[in-house]
């Protein structure tokens, strides 16, 4: 991969970092000024001031140390990022009565790259972490990913989790497939073999990958949907099912292309839409009849995301958006970090879904309602932001990272062991959510650019840590070149 703007890998001096930090400070100040000006175009000066004040309260939670924490989770011996400190500092963890190795994983690596790309640290490098980080990392990360792919079915399997356990968890397997393709795409690379995200109908080679059993035909897929155990009175049920379906939707769409070429008169995507439509609650805009809660909106996000990735129109997007907005200020202690993210996330993906999907018959009327709704939401924005900040403070750690639960990280990621249980520490998933995803969605709803939390001087410090750890490894191996 070539780029004129690329970090080759070096140690920046303290003076270089100090000078850059002064420039960054002026840049951030200018960004706040521009944010205030744009807000004044939407609202009166007093409301604009109040929104900026609330945003600065939110930003006061973030710590520069988070960058150092993230950089120190990269393992130059393997070529990936660990999930947390306990994953890095321990060799294995007990899981289901067996010992499981703790190693870097695809999702944590994607999230670390995302934190660097999307937090403004990589602004001088086309907002791409692959250019902003030392070039030698490409030689480690690409094989780290490619070596996980199974030639037979095209999926990617972590050595610490294995085939058998992964194949039982379609959500974990589907996410890893997505992360692997994304990581390779960052570097302009492709998988070694065709994946379940690709049309394999015309692949006549010996390396043709197999179709997942539950996606083989209409009967198998309907049986799979009915086996998911949906319960209309259980809000968490919608999340679990939505999570499984959302992680596989691109596989389902790719399978539809194959079925069409086989001459089938049905579509798995349309079967899925009908199945989900029947379970939608028009009264509250979610997929549950249970009492409104964070779980309701967590399920809403996952199911709505499934529709949107499939290019399908939602049953009633306006009511769903109102449900997500309501959840932002819900007087309920968040059980985990996604309870804070998901309402903001749902608002934005559904709004953008309406704007970009031509399948809505009453699209013009919806767009008019969305415009009026945004003006109403704007008046509640200070309260929404302050409630978000109040909730985030529960999850921040002294080293600037954030934990999935208030007093510990989640030692499982999509049911796979990734850390030592009951450790009060930050994790890569929660830290990406808090440092990037939440502020991005808050600004995005108003069509505003985020004010940088991290900047070029933070990137320079990040590179120093990565380079120093890499140099130590070279010395240990006796390679002083």
RORO-593690 format. One line per 5 residues: number of its first residue (from 1); for each residue x, y, z of C-alpha. Coordinates in steps of 0.5 Angstrom, whole numbers, plus 2048, in hexadecimal, padded with zeros to 3 digits. Last residue first. Layout:
! RORO-593690
NUM> X:Y:Z; ...
This chain:
! RORO-593690
481> 825:7FA:818; 826:7F8:820; 823:7F1:81F; 826:7EC:825; 81E:7EA:826
476> 81E:7EE:82D; 821:7F4:829; 81B:7F3:824; 816:7F3:829; 818:7F9:82D
471> 818:7FD:826; 811:7FB:825; 80F:7FD:82C; 813:804:82B; 80F:805:824
466> 808:803:827; 809:808:82C; 80C:80D:828; 807:80D:823; 802:80E:828
461> 805:814:82B; 805:817:823; 7FE:815:823; 7FD:819:829; 800:81F:826
456> 7FC:81E:820; 7F5:81F:824; 7F1:81B:829; 7EA:81E:82B; 7E9:822:824
451> 7E2:826:824; 7DE:821:820; 7DB:824:819; 7D4:826:819; 7CE:823:815
446> 7C9:824:81C; 7C9:81D:81C; 7D0:81C:81B; 7D2:820:821; 7CF:81B:826
441> 7D1:815:822; 7D8:817:821; 7D9:818:829; 7D6:811:82A; 7DA:80D:825
436> 7E1:810:826; 7E3:810:82D; 7DE:80D:831; 7DC:807:82C; 7E4:806:82A
431> 7E5:806:832; 7E0:801:833; 7E2:7FC:82E; 7E9:7FD:82F; 7E9:7FB:837
426> 7E9:7FF:83D; 7EB:7FC:844; 7E8:7F9:84A; 7E9:7F2:849; 7E3:7ED:84A
421> 7E5:7E8:845; 7EC:7E8:842; 7EB:7EA:83B; 7E9:7E8:834; 7E5:7E2:835
416> 7E0:7E1:82F; 7D8:7E2:830; 7D8:7E8:82B; 7DE:7EB:82F; 7DE:7E8:836
411> 7E2:7EA:83C; 7DE:7F1:83C; 7E2:7F6:83F; 7E1:7F8:846; 7DE:7FD:84B
406> 7D9:801:847; 7D8:7FB:842; 7DB:7FC:83B; 7E1:7FF:83E; 7E4:806:83B
401> 7EC:808:83A; 7EF:80E:83D; 7F4:80B:841; 7F0:80D:847; 7E9:809:845
396> 7E3:80C:842; 7DD:808:842; 7D8:80C:847; 7DA:812:844; 7D7:810:83E
391> 7D0:810:841; 7D0:818:843; 7D3:81A:83D; 7CE:816:839; 7C9:81A:83D
386> 7CC:820:83C; 7CC:81F:835; 7C4:81E:835; 7C3:824:839; 7C7:829:835
381> 7C4:826:82F; 7BC:826:831; 7BB:82D:82D; 7BF:82A:827; 7BA:824:827
376> 7B4:828:825; 7B8:82B:81F; 7BA:824:81D; 7B3:822:81E; 7B0:827:819
371> 7B6:825:814; 7B4:81D:815; 7AD:81F:814; 7AE:822:80D; 7B3:81C:80B
366> 7AD:817:80D; 7A8:81B:808; 7AD:81B:803; 7AE:813:804; 7A7:811:804
361> 7A8:80B:7FF; 7AF:809:803; 7B3:805:7FE; 7B7:80A:7FC; 7BC:809:802
356> 7C1:80F:803; 7BE:814:807; 7BA:80F:80B; 7C0:80A:80D; 7C4:811:80F
351> 7BE:812:814; 7BE:80B:816; 7C6:80A:817; 7C6:811:81B; 7C1:810:820
346> 7C3:809:821; 7CA:80B:823; 7C8:810:828; 7C3:80B:82B; 7C9:805:82B
341> 7CF:809:82E; 7CC:80A:835; 7C9:803:836; 7CF:800:832; 7D4:802:838
336> 7D1:7FD:83D; 7CB:7FD:842; 7C9:804:841; 7C6:807:847; 7BE:808:845
331> 7BB:80F:844; 7BB:80F:83D; 7BE:816:83A; 7C1:812:834; 7BB:80D:833
326> 7B6:812:831; 7BA:814:82B; 7BA:80C:829; 7B3:80C:82A; 7B2:812:826
321> 7B6:80F:820; 7B2:809:820; 7AC:80C:820; 7AE:810:81A; 7B1:80A:817
316> 7AB:806:816; 7AB:7FF:813; 7B3:800:811; 7B4:800:809; 7B9:7FB:807
311> 7C0:7FC:804; 7C3:7F6:808; 7C8:7FA:80C; 7C2:7FF:80E; 7BD:7F9:810
306> 7C3:7F5:814; 7C5:7FC:817; 7BD:7FD:819; 7BE:7F6:81D; 7C4:7F8:820
301> 7C2:7FF:822; 7BB:7FD:824; 7BE:7F7:829; 7C2:7FC:82D; 7BC:801:82D
296> 7B8:7FC:830; 7BE:7FA:835; 7BE:801:837; 7B7:801:83A; 7B0:801:838
291> 7AC:7FC:83B; 7AB:7F6:837; 7A7:7F5:830; 7AE:7F5:82C; 7B0:7F6:825
286> 7B0:7FE:826; 7AC:804:823; 7A8:804:82A; 7A1:803:827; 7A3:800:820
281> 7A6:7FA:824; 7AA:7F6:81E; 7A9:7EF:81F; 7A6:7ED:818; 7AB:7F2:814
276> 7B1:7EE:817; 7AE:7E7:814; 7AC:7EB:80D; 7B3:7EE:80D; 7B7:7E8:80E
271> 7B3:7E4:808; 7B4:7EA:804; 7BC:7EA:805; 7BB:7E2:804; 7B9:7E4:7FD
266> 7B4:7DF:7F9; 7B3:7DC:7F2; 7B9:7D8:7F2; 7BD:7D8:7EB; 7C3:7D6:7ED
261> 7C6:7DD:7EB; 7C1:7E0:7F0; 7C3:7DB:7F6; 7CA:7DE:7F5; 7C8:7E5:7F5
256> 7C4:7E3:7FB; 7CA:7E0:7FF; 7CE:7E7:7FE; 7C8:7EA:802; 7C8:7E5:807
251> 7CF:7E6:808; 7CF:7ED:809; 7C9:7EC:80E; 7CD:7E8:812; 7CF:7EC:818
246> 7C9:7F0:818; 7C5:7E9:819; 7C9:7E7:81F; 7C8:7EE:822; 7C1:7EF:820
241> 7C0:7E8:824; 7C3:7EA:82A; 7C1:7F1:82A; 7B9:7EF:829; 7BA:7EA:82F
236> 7BC:7EF:833; 7B5:7F2:833; 7B2:7EC:835; 7AA:7ED:835; 7AA:7EB:82D
231> 7AF:7E5:82E; 7B3:7E3:828; 7B6:7DC:829; 7BB:7DC:823; 7B9:7D5:821
226> 7B3:7D8:81D; 7B8:7DC:819; 7BC:7D6:817; 7B6:7D2:815; 7B5:7D7:810
221> 7BC:7D7:80E; 7BC:7D0:80D; 7B5:7D0:809; 7B7:7D5:804; 7BE:7D2:802
216> 7C5:7D2:804; 7C6:7D7:809; 7C5:7D3:80F; 7CB:7CE:80D; 7D0:7D4:80C
211> 7D2:7D3:805; 7D9:7D0:803; 7DF:7D3:800; 7E1:7D2:7F9; 7E9:7D0:7FA
206> 7E9:7CB:7F5; 7E7:7D0:7EF; 7E0:7D0:7EC; 7DE:7D7:7EF; 7D8:7D9:7EB
201> 7D3:7D9:7F1; 7D8:7DC:7F6; 7D5:7E3:7F7; 7D9:7E6:7FC; 7D7:7E8:803
196> 7D8:7E0:805; 7E0:7E1:803; 7E4:7E0:7FD; 7EB:7DD:7FF; 7F1:7E1:801
191> 7EE:7E7:803; 7EF:7EE:800; 7F4:7F3:801; 7F4:7FB:800; 7F7:7FC:807
186> 7F0:7FE:80A; 7ED:7F9:806; 7F0:7F4:80A; 7EE:7F6:810; 7E7:7F7:80E
181> 7E7:7F0:80B; 7E9:7ED:812; 7E4:7F1:815; 7DE:7EF:811; 7E0:7E8:812
176> 7E1:7E9:819; 7DA:7EC:81A; 7D7:7E6:817; 7DB:7E1:81B; 7D9:7E4:821
171> 7D2:7E5:81F; 7D1:7DE:81C; 7D3:7DB:823; 7D4:7D3:823; 7D9:7D4:81D
166> 7DE:7D8:822; 7DE:7D2:827; 7DF:7CD:822; 7E4:7D1:81E; 7E9:7D3:823
161> 7E9:7D8:828; 7F0:7DA:82A; 7F2:7D8:822; 7ED:7DE:820; 7E9:7DB:81A
156> 7E7:7DF:814; 7E2:7DD:80F; 7E3:7DB:808; 7E0:7D4:808; 7E5:7CF:806
151> 7EB:7D3:806; 7EA:7D6:80D; 7ED:7DC:80E; 7F1:7DE:815; 7F8:7DF:811
146> 7F5:7E5:80D; 7F4:7E9:813; 7FB:7E8:817; 7FE:7E8:810; 7FB:7EF:80E
141> 7FD:7F2:815; 804:7F0:816; 807:7F3:80F; 802:7F9:810; 805:7FB:816
136> 80C:7FC:813; 808:803:810; 808:806:817; 801:809:818; 7FE:80F:815
131> 7FD:80C:80E; 7FA:805:811; 7F6:80A:815; 7F2:80D:810; 7EF:814:811
126> 7F3:817:80A; 7F9:816:80E; 7F9:81D:811; 7F3:81C:814; 7F5:815:817
121> 7F5:817:81F; 7EE:81A:81D; 7EA:815:821; 7E8:811:81B; 7EE:80E:819
116> 7F1:80D:81F; 7EB:80A:823; 7E9:806:81D; 7F0:803:81C; 7EF:801:824
111> 7E8:7FE:822; 7EB:7FA:81C; 7F0:7F7:821; 7EB:7F6:826; 7E6:7F2:821
106> 7EC:7EE:81E; 7EF:7EB:824; 7F5:7EC:828; 7F7:7E5:82D; 7F4:7E2:833
101> 7F5:7DB:833; 7EF:7D7:835; 7EF:7D2:83B; 7E9:7CD:83C; 7E4:7CC:841
96> 7DF:7D1:83D; 7E4:7D6:83C; 7EA:7D7:840; 7EF:7DC:83E; 7F6:7DC:83B
91> 7FD:7E0:83A; 7FB:7E6:83E; 7FE:7ED:83E; 7FB:7EF:837; 7F4:7EC:838
86> 7F4:7EF:83F; 7F6:7F6:83C; 7F0:7F6:837; 7EE:7F3:830; 7F5:7F2:82E
81> 7F7:7F5:827; 7FA:7F1:821; 800:7F0:81E; 803:7EA:821; 80A:7EC:824
76> 808:7F3:823; 803:7F2:829; 7FE:7F9:829; 7FB:7FA:830; 800:7FF:831
71> 7FE:804:82C; 7F7:804:82F; 7F9:806:836; 7FD:80B:833; 7F7:80E:82F
66> 7F3:80E:835; 7F8:812:839; 7F5:818:836; 7EF:818:83A; 7E8:819:838
61> 7E3:81B:83E; 7E3:822:83C; 7E1:821:835; 7DA:820:838; 7DA:826:83C
56> 7DC:82A:836; 7D6:827:832; 7D2:82A:837; 7D5:831:837; 7D4:830:82F
51> 7CD:82E:830; 7CC:834:835; 7CF:839:830; 7CB:837:82A; 7C5:838:82E
46> 7C6:83F:830; 7C9:841:829; 7C2:83F:826; 7C2:838:822; 7C4:835:81C
41> 7C8:83A:819; 7CB:83C:820; 7CD:834:820; 7D1:835:81A; 7D5:83B:81D
36> 7D6:837:824; 7D9:831:820; 7DE:836:81D; 7E0:839:823; 7E1:832:826
31> 7E5:830:820; 7E9:836:821; 7EB:835:828; 7ED:82E:825; 7F2:831:820
26> 7F5:835:826; 7F6:82F:82A; 7F9:82B:825; 7FE:830:823; 800:830:82A
21> 800:829:82A; 805:829:824; 80A:82D:827; 80A:828:82E; 80A:822:829
16> 810:825:825; 814:827:82C; 812:820:82F; 816:81D:829; 812:818:824
11> 815:811:824; 814:80E:81D; 810:80A:818; 80E:80B:811; 808:80F:812
6> 805:810:80B; 803:816:807; 805:814:800; 801:80E:800; 803:807:7FE
1> 800:800:800
